[in-house]
Amino acid sequence: MLTAADDFPIHQTPEPICYSGTDRNFYDRYWFNGFEPDGSLFFLIGMGTYPHLNVTDCGISIQVEGKQYCLRGSRVLTDRMDMSIGPMRLEVPKPLWTLRFVVEEQAGIAADLTITGRAFPIEEPRFTRRVGKRGFLDYTRLTQNGHWSGWISIDGRRIDLSPEAMGTRDRSWGIRPIGLSDPQPNVPEAPQGYFWQWTPLNFASKSLFFHIAAEPDGHVWNRRSVLCPDGAGPEDFLETQEGHLETVLQPGTLWPESGTLTVDYGTGPYTVEFTPFHRMQMKGIGYFHPEWFHGRYHGMPLRVEREDFTVDDLDPTAMQNFHVQRLSHLTLTNPDGSQEKSVGVFEQAILGAYAPLGVTSGMDISRWDKE
């Protein structure tokens, strides 16, 4: 089965590009966030391809004045070089540096947004994890901070991005749960849970990245922090697989209320204080959404649909609302004692138990009664 991608020198196996090994959960995905420093505008974008499910999907979620406006689409996959889904399309004008996302007006939403990288993307450590004896995750991800330009329109209200608009984009590919869940769990059932924190931070002349993935008992299975000066390549990055983000949860929720990150790249500690003031729900582009979860086939060649919701009206105990990005005021203290102020993202998802924060299950918020 040949497609347009086969005419580019990008093959990794003897098979045509449309085949990606044998695992039904193979995926190839783009993800973006962008925001104004005052929180007046925050948006998420995601686009994923699932070759063995023969589906591709996409979404944009825009928050203004406490309300998220979401446009999502899904279609049958024809050619992986066609990065459009209904009115939404992704362009790559300069690979590894500049990407553009366009929404032709539909259901009252339109956009033309371009991100330009501040430094060469970082390659995160390969994410490989089993649950019991079964492979669960195995993927690679690159991450890059950048400056945004362009505009968004919601129901005829056009919002032009300011020169201060910033954000992050990532690319990941490999194996992760997609589409419908397997109806047969592991036997015997192994302890399951997923703890995730990620802080892609923009400062005046550099970016600072930190992430941690951990087991329910607190065992860390993937962690890394990188400091990237503007315009730098990998040879100029400072990096470590250490670092700690001390976290306080918002009472009655699984959302971060504050945090202190400490990282030492061998030149002395960098400390970042997080004070969240804004919450963006990741379900806006499909993460743990009960209907628009990634890779779902919607029973038709193309489906595009809008959904709006008010963030403060959401139930914090519903699993679909656990995964959040919190826009935060930042205070960075450098090893020489100098300080820098900025605004950045604190992403967190706690799925299942997480002992270090006193979470005994994904639905248990009764721990606050014990304090």
C-alpha positions as CSV (number, residue, x, y, z in Angstrom):
1,M,0.0,0.0,0.0
2,L,1.9,3.0,-1.3
3,T,1.3,6.6,-0.2
4,A,2.9,10.0,-0.9
5,A,5.3,9.5,2.1
6,D,7.0,6.7,0.2
7,D,8.5,9.1,-2.2
8,F,10.7,10.7,0.6
9,P,13.9,9.0,1.9
10,I,12.5,8.4,5.4
11,H,11.9,4.6,5.5
12,Q,13.0,2.7,8.6
13,T,11.9,-0.8,7.6
14,P,11.5,-2.7,4.3
15,E,7.7,-2.0,4.4
16,P,5.9,1.0,3.1
17,I,5.5,4.0,5.4
18,C,1.8,3.3,6.1
19,Y,2.9,0.3,8.3
20,S,4.5,1.0,11.6
21,G,5.6,-2.3,13.0
22,T,2.9,-4.6,14.4
23,D,1.6,-3.0,17.5
24,R,-2.0,-1.7,17.1
25,N,-1.2,1.2,19.6
26,F,1.5,2.8,17.4
27,Y,0.9,6.6,17.2
28,D,2.6,9.7,15.8
29,R,1.5,13.0,17.4
30,Y,2.0,16.8,17.5
31,W,1.0,18.8,20.6
32,F,1.2,22.6,21.3
33,N,0.3,25.1,24.0
34,G,0.3,28.9,23.8
35,F,-0.6,31.7,26.1
36,E,-0.5,35.4,26.9
37,P,1.6,36.1,30.0
38,D,-1.4,37.6,31.8
39,G,-3.6,34.5,31.2
40,S,-6.1,36.4,29.1
41,L,-5.6,33.8,26.3
42,F,-4.5,30.1,26.6
43,F,-4.8,27.6,23.8
44,L,-4.0,23.9,23.2
45,I,-3.6,22.1,19.9
46,G,-3.2,18.4,19.2
47,M,-3.0,16.3,16.1
48,G,-2.4,12.5,16.1
49,T,-2.1,9.7,13.5
50,Y,-2.9,6.1,14.4
51,P,-1.8,4.0,11.4
52,H,-3.0,0.6,12.5
53,L,-6.4,2.0,13.7
54,N,-6.7,3.8,10.3
55,V,-7.7,7.0,12.1
56,T,-6.3,10.5,12.5
57,D,-7.7,13.2,14.8
58,C,-7.1,16.8,15.8
59,G,-8.3,19.5,18.1
60,I,-7.9,23.1,19.3
61,S,-9.1,24.3,22.7
62,I,-9.1,28.0,23.5
63,Q,-9.7,29.5,27.0
64,V,-10.8,33.1,27.3
65,E,-12.4,34.6,30.5
66,G,-12.7,31.2,32.1
67,K,-14.4,29.4,29.3
68,Q,-12.8,26.7,27.0
69,Y,-14.0,26.7,23.4
70,C,-13.1,23.4,21.7
71,L,-13.2,22.3,18.1
72,R,-12.3,18.6,17.5
73,G,-12.2,16.5,14.4
74,S,-11.6,12.9,13.5
75,R,-11.4,11.1,10.1
76,V,-10.4,7.9,8.4
77,L,-6.7,8.0,7.7
78,T,-5.8,8.0,4.0
79,D,-2.3,9.4,3.6
80,R,0.0,10.3,6.4
81,M,1.3,13.2,4.4
82,D,-2.2,14.8,4.5
83,M,-2.1,16.7,7.8
84,S,-5.6,18.1,7.6
85,I,-8.8,17.1,9.3
86,G,-11.9,19.0,8.1
87,P,-11.2,22.7,8.6
88,M,-8.0,22.1,10.5
89,R,-4.5,21.6,9.1
90,L,-0.9,21.6,10.2
91,E,2.0,22.9,8.1
92,V,5.7,22.5,8.7
93,P,7.4,25.5,7.0
94,K,10.8,24.8,8.6
95,P,11.2,21.4,10.3
96,L,12.4,21.5,13.9
97,W,12.0,25.3,14.0
98,T,8.7,26.6,12.6
99,L,5.2,25.1,12.5
100,R,1.8,26.6,11.5
101,F,-1.7,25.5,12.5
102,V,-4.7,26.8,10.6
103,V,-8.4,26.5,11.3
104,E,-10.7,27.6,8.5
105,E,-13.8,29.0,10.1
106,Q,-16.2,26.3,11.3
107,A,-18.8,26.4,14.1
108,G,-17.6,29.9,15.0
109,I,-14.0,29.0,15.5
110,A,-11.1,30.1,13.2
111,A,-7.3,30.5,13.7
112,D,-3.9,31.0,12.0
113,L,-1.1,30.4,14.5
114,T,2.6,30.0,14.0
115,I,5.2,28.9,16.5
116,T,9.0,29.6,16.1
117,G,11.4,27.7,18.3
118,R,13.8,29.5,20.7
119,A,16.4,26.8,20.6
120,F,16.9,23.4,19.0
121,P,14.4,20.8,20.4
122,I,15.4,18.6,23.3
123,E,15.1,14.8,22.9
124,E,13.7,13.4,26.1
125,P,14.8,10.0,27.4
126,R,12.9,7.2,25.8
127,F,9.7,6.4,27.7
128,T,9.5,2.6,28.2
129,R,7.2,1.1,30.8
130,R,5.5,-2.2,31.4
131,V,2.5,-3.0,33.5
132,G,3.2,-6.4,34.9
133,K,4.5,-8.4,32.0
134,R,2.8,-6.3,29.4
135,G,4.3,-3.5,27.3
136,F,2.4,-0.3,28.1
137,L,4.5,2.7,26.8
138,D,7.4,2.8,24.5
139,Y,7.9,6.2,22.7
140,T,10.3,9.0,21.9
141,R,9.5,12.7,22.4
142,L,11.1,16.0,21.4
143,T,10.1,19.3,23.1
144,Q,10.7,22.9,22.2
145,N,9.7,26.3,23.6
146,G,8.9,29.1,21.2
147,H,7.2,32.4,20.4
148,W,3.7,32.5,18.9
149,S,2.3,34.8,16.3
150,G,-1.1,35.0,14.6
151,W,-4.7,35.2,15.6
152,I,-7.8,33.3,16.9
153,S,-11.4,34.1,16.3
154,I,-14.3,32.9,18.4
155,D,-17.9,33.6,17.3
156,G,-16.7,36.6,15.3
157,R,-14.4,38.0,18.1
158,R,-10.9,38.2,16.7
159,I,-8.0,38.0,19.2
160,D,-4.5,39.0,17.8
161,L,-1.6,37.5,19.7
162,S,0.8,40.0,21.3
163,P,4.6,39.9,20.7
164,E,4.8,38.4,24.3
165,A,2.8,35.3,23.4
166,M,4.8,32.2,24.2
167,G,4.4,28.4,24.6
168,T,5.7,25.0,23.9
169,R,5.3,22.3,21.3
170,D,6.3,18.6,21.3
171,R,6.4,15.7,18.9
172,S,6.1,12.1,20.1
173,W,5.8,8.7,18.4
174,G,5.8,5.1,19.4
175,I,3.5,3.0,21.6
176,R,0.9,4.3,24.1
177,P,-2.7,3.4,24.8
178,I,-5.0,4.7,22.1
179,G,-8.5,4.0,20.9
180,L,-10.7,1.7,22.9
181,S,-9.2,-0.1,25.9
182,D,-8.4,-3.8,25.8
183,P,-11.4,-5.5,27.6
184,Q,-9.1,-8.1,29.2
185,P,-6.8,-6.7,31.9
186,N,-3.5,-8.2,33.1
187,V,-3.8,-11.4,35.1
188,P,-3.0,-11.2,37.9
189,E,-3.8,-7.5,38.0
190,A,-0.7,-5.5,38.7
191,P,-0.8,-2.2,40.7
192,Q,-1.6,0.5,38.2
193,G,-1.2,4.2,38.2
194,Y,0.5,7.1,36.5
195,F,2.1,10.2,38.0
196,W,3.2,12.9,35.6
197,Q,4.6,16.4,36.1
198,W,6.0,18.6,33.3
199,T,7.3,22.2,33.4
200,P,8.3,23.6,30.1
201,L,9.3,27.2,31.2
202,N,10.2,30.3,29.2
203,F,12.6,32.9,30.7
204,A,14.1,36.0,29.1
205,S,17.0,34.3,27.4
206,K,16.6,30.6,28.1
207,S,14.2,27.8,28.5
208,L,14.1,25.3,31.4
209,F,12.4,21.9,31.1
210,F,11.7,19.4,33.8
211,H,9.6,16.2,33.8
212,I,9.0,13.2,36.0
213,A,7.0,10.0,35.5
214,A,6.6,7.8,38.5
215,E,4.9,4.6,39.8
216,P,2.1,4.7,42.5
217,D,4.7,4.0,45.2
218,G,6.8,7.0,44.1
219,H,9.4,5.1,42.2
220,V,10.6,7.4,39.4
221,W,11.0,5.6,36.0
222,N,11.7,8.6,33.8
223,R,13.1,12.0,34.8
224,R,15.1,14.7,33.1
225,S,15.8,18.5,33.2
226,V,17.4,20.6,30.5
227,L,18.5,24.2,30.4
228,C,18.5,25.7,26.9
229,P,20.0,29.1,26.1
230,D,18.2,30.8,23.2
231,G,19.5,29.8,19.8
232,A,21.5,26.9,21.3
233,G,22.0,23.4,20.0
234,P,22.4,20.2,22.0
235,E,26.1,20.8,22.6
236,D,25.3,23.9,24.6
237,F,22.4,22.4,26.7
238,L,22.9,21.8,30.4
239,E,21.1,18.6,31.5
240,T,20.6,16.2,34.3
241,Q,18.4,13.2,35.3
242,E,18.1,14.5,38.8
243,G,15.9,17.3,40.2
244,H,12.9,17.5,42.5
245,L,9.6,19.3,42.3
246,E,8.1,19.7,45.8
247,T,4.3,19.9,45.3
248,V,1.3,21.0,47.3
249,L,-2.2,19.9,46.0
250,Q,-5.2,22.2,46.0
251,P,-7.5,20.9,48.7
252,G,-10.2,18.6,47.5
253,T,-8.6,18.1,44.1
254,L,-5.7,16.4,42.3
255,W,-4.5,19.7,40.9
256,P,-1.2,21.4,41.9
257,E,-1.7,24.5,44.1
258,S,2.0,25.4,44.4
259,G,5.4,23.9,43.7
260,T,9.2,24.4,44.2
261,L,11.5,22.9,41.6
262,T,15.2,22.5,42.5
263,V,17.7,21.4,39.8
264,D,21.5,21.3,39.8
265,Y,23.3,20.9,36.4
266,G,26.7,20.7,38.1
267,T,27.1,24.5,38.5
268,G,24.9,25.0,41.5
269,P,21.2,24.8,42.2
270,Y,18.5,26.5,40.1
271,T,15.3,27.0,42.1
272,V,11.9,27.8,40.6
273,E,8.9,28.9,42.7
274,F,5.5,28.2,41.1
275,T,2.4,30.2,42.0
276,P,-0.5,28.9,39.8
277,F,-3.2,31.4,38.8
278,H,-5.0,29.8,35.9
279,R,-6.2,26.3,35.0
280,M,-6.4,24.7,31.5
281,Q,-8.1,21.4,31.1
282,M,-6.3,18.9,28.8
283,K,-9.5,17.2,28.0
284,G,-10.1,20.1,25.7
285,I,-8.0,18.3,23.0
286,G,-9.0,14.8,23.9
287,Y,-6.9,13.7,26.9
288,F,-9.1,11.4,28.9
289,H,-12.2,12.9,27.3
290,P,-15.0,10.3,27.5
291,E,-15.9,10.7,23.8
292,W,-13.0,12.4,22.0
293,F,-10.2,10.3,23.5
294,H,-7.3,9.9,21.1
295,G,-7.6,7.3,18.3
296,R,-11.3,6.7,18.6
297,Y,-13.2,5.8,15.4
298,H,-16.4,7.8,15.3
299,G,-18.2,5.6,12.8
300,M,-18.0,8.0,9.9
301,P,-15.4,9.2,7.4
302,L,-15.2,12.6,9.0
303,R,-16.6,14.1,12.2
304,V,-16.0,17.7,13.4
305,E,-17.7,19.0,16.5
306,R,-17.5,22.0,18.9
307,E,-17.8,21.8,22.6
308,D,-17.7,24.6,25.2
309,F,-17.4,24.4,29.0
310,T,-16.7,26.7,31.9
311,V,-13.6,25.6,33.8
312,D,-14.9,26.5,37.3
313,D,-18.0,24.4,36.8
314,L,-16.1,21.1,36.3
315,D,-16.1,18.3,38.9
316,P,-12.6,17.9,40.3
317,T,-13.3,14.3,41.2
318,A,-14.1,13.2,37.7
319,M,-11.2,11.4,36.0
320,Q,-11.6,13.4,32.8
321,N,-10.7,16.5,34.7
322,F,-7.6,15.3,36.5
323,H,-5.1,16.2,33.8
324,V,-4.4,20.0,33.8
325,Q,-2.0,22.6,32.9
326,R,-1.7,25.4,35.4
327,L,-0.3,28.8,34.2
328,S,1.9,30.0,37.0
329,H,3.9,33.0,38.1
330,L,7.5,31.9,38.3
331,T,10.4,33.1,40.3
332,L,13.7,31.6,39.2
333,T,16.8,31.9,41.5
334,N,20.0,31.2,39.6
335,P,23.1,29.7,41.1
336,D,24.7,33.1,41.6
337,G,21.7,34.3,43.6
338,S,20.2,36.5,40.8
339,Q,16.4,36.2,40.2
340,E,14.2,36.2,37.2
341,K,10.4,36.5,36.9
342,S,8.3,34.9,34.2
343,V,5.1,33.0,33.6
344,G,5.1,29.3,32.7
345,V,3.2,26.0,32.7
346,F,2.9,23.4,35.4
347,E,1.3,20.3,34.0
348,Q,0.2,17.4,36.2
349,A,-1.8,14.2,36.0
350,I,-2.3,11.8,38.9
351,L,-4.1,8.7,37.7
352,G,-4.5,6.1,40.5
353,A,-2.6,6.2,43.7
354,Y,0.5,8.3,44.4
355,A,2.0,7.7,47.8
356,P,4.4,10.7,48.0
357,L,1.4,13.1,47.9
358,G,-0.9,10.9,50.0
359,V,-3.2,9.9,47.1
360,T,-4.5,6.4,47.8
361,S,-6.7,6.2,44.6
362,G,-7.6,8.3,41.7
363,M,-11.0,9.1,43.3
364,D,-9.8,9.5,46.9
365,I,-9.6,13.1,48.1
366,S,-10.5,12.2,51.7
367,R,-6.8,12.6,52.7
368,W,-7.5,16.2,53.5
369,D,-9.6,15.1,56.4
370,K,-6.5,13.5,57.9
371,E,-4.5,16.7,58.1
